[in-house]
Amino acid sequence: MGRPDFEELDVYKLAEKLANEVWYIVKQWDEFTKDTMGKQIVRSADSVCTNIAEGRGRHNFQDNRRFVKIARGSLYETISWLRMAYVRKILTNDQQEKLKPILDELSPKLNSYLKYIGN
């Protein structure tokens, strides 16, 4: 059995980058914030890339599409959590600016990947 091919997908690489950036940001937060919002944001960000990987491993385009849709939902959840963190002054301007290009690119890439799977 060879290496999984999901690691070659640009959309997966971008989702993994988001998950890792979120992880490093949340690690800096105080314990209360980590325990309440932080865990939720990390889980939702991790879910984006793990669902892409799981769907790819199903070797069935219907299952793959379903997991990519779950990944898209997790991305939207992550965006919502990050918005709340910014409004609550937990996420800094610099951190938001670092995440913005990733988020701006990832959503259309997920939608494109979803369309590609169906063809």
N, C-alpha and C positions, 0 to 999 in steps of 0.2 A: 504494500500500500504506500503510495507516494504522499507527498505533502498536500494538504488541502489547498484547493485552488482559490478559495475565498480571499486568501492573503494577497492575491494578485489584483483584486478588484479595487479600482480607484475609490469607489464609494465606501468600501470597507476601510481602506487606509484612512480616509477622511473621518469616518465615524470613530475609528480607533484614536485618531489624533484628538478629536473632541473629548472622548472619554478620559484620555490621559491628562489633557489640560484641566478638565473639571476636577479630576482627582487631586492634582497638585494645588489647585486653588483651595479646595475644601480642606485639605490637610492643614492649612494655615489658620483656619477658623477656630474660635474658642469652642470648648466642649459642648456647651448648650446648643450653639448653632450647628455644629457638626452632627449632634445627636438628633436634632429636629429636621432642619432643611438639608443639611449636608448629605446625610445617608440617602435621602430621597433623590437628590440631584445626581449623586454618583450612580445609584441604581438605574435611573432612567437613562443616563448617558451611556453607561455600560450596555444597557439593553439594546441600544441602537446597533452597535457593532456585533453583539452576540447573536441577535436575531438575523442579521444578514448572513452570518456564518452558518447558523443552524439551517436556515432556508436553503442555502447553497448545498448543504450536505444531504438534503432530502432527495436530490436527483429526480425531482418531480416538479414540473413548472407550477402546478397548482399550489402545492405546499410551499414552494419557494416564494411565490407571490404573496401567500398568506403571511409568511414570516416577514417579508419586506414591508407589508402594510403594518404589522405590529411594530417594526423598527421605526416607521414613519410616525406612528402614534407616540412612541417613546421619545422621538426627537421633539415632537410638539410639547410633550410633558416636560422635557428638559428645558426647552425655551421658556415655558411658563414659570418653572422654578427659578430660572436665572433672572427673569424679569422681576419676580418677587424679591429675590436676593438684592437686586440693584435698587429697587424702590426702598427696601429696608436698610439700605446703605451698608450691606454686607459685602457686596461685589463692588470693587472699585472701578473707576472709569478706565484705568489701564487694563484691568482684567476683562472688562466688557469689550474693549476695543480689540483685545487679543482673540476673543471668542467670536466676535461678529463676522469676520470673513469666513471662518469655518462654517458657521451656521448658515450664512448666506449662500455658500456653495453646496452644502450638504443636502438641503431640502430639494433643490432641483435635480441633483444627482440621484437621489433616492427615487424621485418620480420618473426620471429617465430610465433608471435601472428596472423599475416596475414595468414600464412600457416595453422595454427590451425583452424581459422574461416572457411576456405574453405573446411575442411574435415567434 
